[in-house]
């Protein structure tokens, strides 16, 4: 696998947005929602904080991991693999890289939330050591699909 993992640069915000939209448009469609124009308005500030990581291949951003630092844990807010790279192992590879980031920061866990209906994602995260700790409706109230909250102890 010839990917490069690194922090996103502010100048790459549009590229990161493009990958996030390409990956999450089908996800949100399954939830009965669309991505509004300002959906990723938080992205530049997250990049500036150093909370967004990218996977680069042949000079192109093909994966994005948007994280949030929480007390003693790394919260994985978004994991996006461009559709052209899905099925290549890039998602697993990004999760391995995030393990290293969290360990280097002294975090004790990585957590995430995904839709319960996304069985393939739950399997992916489960195979990487995440376990479901609870199920609940989303806090945002934009849809009525159950979410699973998952944690991986480090």
Residue pairs with C-beta under 8 A, 6 or more apart in sequence:
1 88
1 89
1 90
1 93
2 57
2 58
3 55
3 56
3 57
3 62
3 63
3 90
3 93
4 55
4 56
4 57
5 53
5 54
5 55
5 56
5 93
5 94
5 97
6 53
6 54
6 56
7 47
7 50
7 52
7 53
7 54
8 16
8 47
8 52
8 53
8 54
8 61
8 64
9 47
10 44
10 47
10 48
12 47
12 54
12 61
13 43
13 44
13 47
15 54
15 60
15 61
16 40
16 43
16 47
16 52
16 54
16 61
16 64
17 40
17 43
18 61
19 54
19 61
19 62
19 63
19 64
19 80
19 81
19 82
20 40
20 43
20 64
20 66
20 78
20 80
21 35
21 39
21 40
22 80
22 82
22 83
23 64
23 80
23 81
23 82
23 83
23 86
24 35
24 78
24 80
25 34
25 35
27 115
27 118
28 34
28 35
30 115
30 117
30 118
31 115
31 117
31 143
31 145
32 143
32 145
33 142
33 143
43 52
43 66
46 52
46 66
46 68
49 69
51 66
51 67
51 68
51 69
52 64
52 65
52 66
52 67
53 64
53 65
53 67
53 94
53 97
53 98
53 101
54 61
54 63
54 64
54 65
55 61
55 62
55 63
55 64
55 65
55 81
55 90
55 93
55 94
55 97
56 62
57 85
61 82
62 81
62 82
62 84
62 85
62 90
63 79
63 80
63 81
63 82
63 85
63 90
63 91
63 94
64 78
64 79
64 80
65 76
65 78
65 79
65 80
65 94
65 97
65 98
66 76
66 77
66 78
66 79
66 80
67 74
67 75
67 76
67 77
67 98
67 101
68 74
68 75
68 77
69 75
69 105
70 111
72 106
72 107
72 108
72 109
73 102
73 107
73 108
73 109
73 110
73 111
73 151
74 98
74 101
74 102
74 105
74 107
74 109
74 110
74 111
75 110
75 111
75 112
76 98
76 110
76 111
76 112
77 112
79 91
79 94
79 95
79 112
81 88
81 90
81 91
81 94
91 124
92 124
92 127
92 128
95 124
95 125
95 128
96 128
98 110
99 110
99 152
99 154
102 109
102 110
102 154
103 154
107 154
108 153
108 154
109 151
109 152
109 153
109 154
110 130
110 151
110 152
110 154
111 149
111 150
111 151
111 152
112 125
112 130
112 149
112 150
113 138
113 147
113 148
113 149
113 150
114 121
114 122
114 125
114 147
114 148
114 150
115 121
115 145
115 146
115 147
115 148
116 122
116 135
116 145
116 146
116 147
116 148
117 145
117 146
122 132
122 148
122 150
125 150
125 152
126 132
126 150
128 152
129 152
129 153
130 150
130 151
130 152
131 150
131 151
131 152
132 148
132 149
132 150
133 149
133 150
133 151
134 148
134 149
135 146
135 147
135 148
135 149
136 146
136 147
136 149
137 144
137 145
137 146
137 147
138 145
138 147
